[in-house]
């Protein structure tokens, strides 16, 4: 089951997106619940009150609310890195500011069945990876940590330091054995970083969403 929100000031856009989502659900034999919003404010209030979504389609248009503010609020204020965000717009002039909230896709209007279906292909891969665990073994104790909760892994003196959004853990292992994990990048010979938690980067350093600099 997937819970999806669509937010657009234009009801026709919401209806078109919902129609193609339902077609995808039928083709893949899965259940998808869809909520539609005409206001970014209403969407944020519902998320703050406990409504959980796997995927959100945000319409970014000249005559509507700034969807990038909503995306950045979800990532930075609510600290929710797991919701998949997809921006939809007829305009590409300000597309770069949208990527500060790390969306999984950008759709240029008009919305078509092919464009919506193509959103779900990478999203399903990311979602499936959410159930993968990193195993930390210390003596007879074994602890499983979801890869999606890991900000980065670094190695020092034959030990790994695993930094998550909930705490830090250590174990004996080699970081070279982890370099092929999907969604992570080896940004340095001793640092493996979760791409979902990168806020900014340049040729010298990477800033994570928690403020740490690598």
C-alpha positions in Angstrom: 0.0 0.0 0.0 1.1 3.5 -0.8 -0.2 6.8 0.6 0.2 9.7 -1.9 -0.7 13.4 -1.7 -1.2 15.7 -4.6 -1.1 19.5 -4.0 -2.0 21.9 -6.8 -4.0 25.1 -7.0 -5.5 23.8 -10.3 -8.0 21.0 -9.8 -7.5 19.8 -13.3 -3.9 19.0 -12.5 -4.9 17.1 -9.4 -7.5 15.1 -11.4 -5.1 14.2 -14.2 -2.3 13.0 -11.7 -4.8 11.0 -9.7 -6.1 9.3 -12.9 -2.7 8.2 -14.0 -1.8 7.1 -10.4 -4.9 4.9 -10.4 -3.9 3.4 -13.7 -0.5 2.6 -12.4 -2.0 1.0 -9.3 -4.2 -1.2 -11.5 -1.3 -2.2 -13.8 0.9 -3.2 -10.8 -1.9 -4.7 -8.7 -1.2 -2.5 -5.7 -3.4 -0.4 -3.5 -2.7 3.4 -3.5 -4.6 5.9 -1.4 -4.6 9.4 -2.8 -5.3 12.7 -0.9 -5.7 15.9 -2.9 -4.9 19.4 -1.6 -5.5 22.8 -3.1 -3.3 24.5 -0.5 0.3 23.9 0.5 -0.6 25.1 4.0 -3.3 22.5 4.4 -0.9 19.8 3.3 1.8 20.9 5.9 -0.8 21.1 8.7 -1.9 17.5 8.0 1.6 16.2 7.9 2.4 18.0 11.2 -0.7 16.5 12.7 0.5 13.0 11.9 -0.7 12.2 8.4 2.0 10.0 6.7 2.7 10.0 3.0 5.1 7.9 1.0 5.1 10.3 -2.0 4.0 13.9 -2.6 3.3 15.6 -5.9 3.8 19.4 -5.6 2.7 21.7 -8.3 5.1 24.7 -8.8 3.5 27.4 -10.9 3.7 31.2 -11.3 0.1 31.8 -10.1 0.2 29.3 -7.2 2.0 29.0 -3.9 5.7 28.4 -3.9 6.0 24.6 -3.8 9.7 24.8 -3.0 8.9 26.3 0.4 6.7 23.3 1.2 9.4 20.9 0.1 12.1 22.6 2.1 9.8 22.8 5.2 9.2 19.0 5.0 13.0 18.3 4.8 14.4 21.0 7.1 11.7 21.9 9.6 9.9 18.6 10.0 13.2 16.8 9.3 11.4 14.2 7.2 13.9 12.8 4.7 11.8 9.7 3.7 8.9 11.3 1.9 9.4 11.2 -1.9 8.9 14.6 -3.4 8.0 15.2 -7.1 7.7 18.8 -8.4 5.4 19.6 -11.3 5.6 22.8 -13.4 5.2 24.2 -16.8 8.3 26.4 -16.2 12.0 25.4 -15.8 13.5 28.8 -15.1 13.8 28.3 -11.4 14.2 24.5 -11.4 17.5 24.6 -9.5 15.9 26.0 -6.3 13.6 23.1 -6.2 16.4 20.6 -5.8 17.4 22.0 -2.4 14.7 19.7 -1.0 16.1 16.7 -2.8 13.1 15.6 -4.9 13.1 12.3 -6.6 11.8 13.7 -9.9 10.7 16.8 -11.8 7.8 16.7 -14.2 7.2 19.4 -16.8 3.6 20.0 -17.8 1.6 18.6 -19.4 1.3 15.5 -17.2 1.1 12.3 -19.1 0.7 8.6 -18.2 4.3 7.9 -19.2 5.7 10.7 -17.0 3.7 9.5 -13.9 4.6 5.8 -14.5 8.3 6.8 -14.8 8.2 8.4 -11.4 7.3 5.1 -9.7 10.2 3.1 -11.2 13.0 4.8 -9.2 10.7 5.4 -6.3 9.9 1.7 -5.8 13.6 1.0 -5.9 14.2 3.5 -3.1 11.3 2.3 -1.2 12.4 -1.3 -1.4 15.9 -0.3 -0.1 14.2 1.3 2.9 13.7 -2.2 4.3 17.4 -3.1 4.1 19.4 -3.3 7.3 23.0 -2.7 8.2 24.1 -5.3 10.7 26.3 -4.1 13.6 28.0 -6.9 15.5 29.9 -6.4 18.7 30.7 -9.7 20.4 27.5 -11.6 20.8 25.3 -8.5 20.4 23.8 -7.8 17.0 22.0 -4.6 16.1 20.1 -4.0 12.8 19.9 -0.4 11.5 17.9 0.7 8.5 20.1 2.0 5.7 17.6 4.9 5.3 18.4 6.1 8.8 22.2 6.2 8.2 23.6 9.7 7.4 27.1 8.4 6.8 29.6 5.7 7.7 33.3 6.4 8.3 36.3 4.2 9.1 39.2 4.7 11.5 41.6 2.2 12.9 39.9 -0.9 11.5 36.6 0.3 13.1 33.5 1.7 11.4 31.5 4.6 12.9 27.9 4.5 11.8 26.2 7.9 12.2 22.4 7.8 12.1 19.7 10.4 12.8 19.1 8.6 16.1 22.6 8.0 17.4 26.1 6.7 16.7 27.3 3.1 16.6 30.7 1.3 16.1 31.8 -2.1 14.9 34.8 -3.8 13.3 34.5 -4.0 9.5 36.0 -2.6 6.3 34.3 0.4 4.6 35.5 -0.9 1.2 33.0 -3.8 1.5 30.1 -1.3 1.6 30.9 0.9 -1.4 28.2 -0.6 -3.6 25.2 0.2 -1.4 22.5 1.8 -3.4 21.8 5.4 -2.4 25.3 5.9 -0.9 28.4 7.5 -2.4 32.0 7.0 -1.4 33.0 10.7 -1.2 36.4 9.9 0.4 38.3 6.7 0.9 37.0 6.7 4.5 33.5 8.3 4.1 30.4 6.7 2.7 27.5 9.2 2.6 23.8 8.7 2.2 22.8 10.9 -0.7 19.4 11.6 0.8 21.0 13.6 3.6 23.3 15.9 1.6 22.2 19.6 1.9 25.0 21.3 -0.1 28.3 20.4 -1.6 31.2 21.8 -3.5 34.6 20.4 -4.7 36.0 20.7 -1.2 33.3 19.6 1.2 29.8 18.3 1.8 27.3 19.7 4.2 24.7 17.3 5.6 21.2 18.2 6.8 22.4 17.9 10.4 25.0 20.6 9.9 28.0 18.3 9.8 30.7 19.1 7.2 32.7 16.3 5.5 
